[in-house]
Amino acid sequence: KSSILLLAAMVAGGVIGFFWGPGASVLQPIADTFLNLLYCCVVPLIFCSLTAAIAKMQDLAKLRKILMIFLIGVIVSGVIACLFMVAPCLVIDPAEGSTVSLTQDVADASGSMNVLGMFTVGDFPLLFSKSNLMALIVFTVIFSIAIIQIGEKGKPIVEAMDRLTAAIVNVINIVMKLAPLGLGCYFAILIGSNGSDVIGPLSKAIVMYLFVIVAYYVVSQTVFAYIGGGMEGVRIWWATCVPSTLTALGTCSSAATLPVNLQQAKKIDIPDEIADLVIPLGANLHKDGACVIQIIKVAFLCSVFHMEYATPRNILMSILVAVIASVVMGGIPAGGYVAEIFIISAFGFPTVAIPIMVLIGTITDAPATVVNVTGDTGLAMVITRFVEGKDWIHRKKLAQKAAELIPDGAVIFLDASSTTQRILRYIHDRRNLK
């Protein structure tokens, strides 16, 4: 019901924006009210839920395994996303027949190249800003490990973080009551502001991009879910993906969609220690949709400046640049035009190409954000499959059924079966058992 309401609001907003045009920007205050409320939930949710999840883990080897699989998954999926866009660019010239003005310039094309700067901040209060999520995650992981090391003294902290997480989740549920209004307004502004640009000289490139990004969205998320949980994983993922997909499409913000994405992970029953770590990290580093954007930018500009894109050197360079610019540079605070500068320096394009890249990035941002965001839960399912075993979804179902039969306060004796132990541990985490 809520998903249908969200979808109806998005469609209505799109229709209003199409006919209203740029005037739809008067709806910005309404849209910003919803978005700002979501932003306020992001930092406390990451800090509290991630602290509780890691501190409960106890096994630091498991933490290392999760992070290793995450990094491998980010790089591999980023390269595959690039190849999805490279293939059609070799067949179809995205800039053919377009006339692009190169007289524009940008007032400020500066960007920080300090990659290490994304992991730390200079003052403690700066941690609690949505602009420094990577630094917050790093600090939270260190803080959680410190709680594990102090043993019994850390248990009250973990319990407090658990309770705070539950409260913040309820806050998010309340804020999401405004989602149809907020997302409808955002979509009206998006269509009203960018509709004429799509019909203009970039139309061929944008249409080509939309076909590729939709195909990649369907294929990649289905494959992620299948690897993570088989056909049952595919069914559950597609049954729960609508709110996060529409929130990403309407807000064009990974940070704003993060609370909704974590809610989807809870519905899929991804373990907290995986979901609460992988999904916030993914919001900063796992950006397959952005990889696709970088490839279309390079192919478009190669055509505009009469360079041959279909050479092994340019293809490999574009994939390398796309993965680095999207996966690494995207997490740099105040990065500005880092991706554009990176592309220009690698291919030797003139600086007048920056406005074209900014325009392409702006128009394609919404569907790219959808792929960026929704891929995080899929990757979390894959990691769960390698960490918890291939039958993790089946065990969750058994545990849910068993939990209905076991009364509160029951004393459970574990047998030698690892499967039974995992089922009972799952029940124990969610019920008052001894």
Salt bridges, closest charged atoms under 4 A:
GLU96 OE1 - LYS204 NZ 3.01
GLU152 OE2 - LYS155 NZ 2.99
GLU159 OE2 - ARG163 NH2 2.63
ASP162 OD2 - LYS56 NZ 2.71
GLU232 OE2 - ARG235 NH2 2.77
GLU232 OE2 - LYS397 NZ 2.90
ASP269 OD1 - ARG430 NH2 3.82
ASP272 OD1 - LYS266 NZ 2.78
GLU273 OE2 - LYS62 NZ 2.84
ASP276 OD1 - LYS266 NZ 3.87
ASP288 OD2 - HIS286 NE2 3.39
GLU340 OE2 - LYS297 NZ 2.93
ASP376 OD1 - HIS286 ND1 2.98
GLU388 OE2 - LYS62 NZ 2.93
GLU388 OE1 - ARG395 NH2 3.76
ASP391 OD1 - ARG395 NH1 2.56
ASP408 OD1 - ARG431 NH2 2.90
ASP429 OD1 - HIS428 ND1 3.70
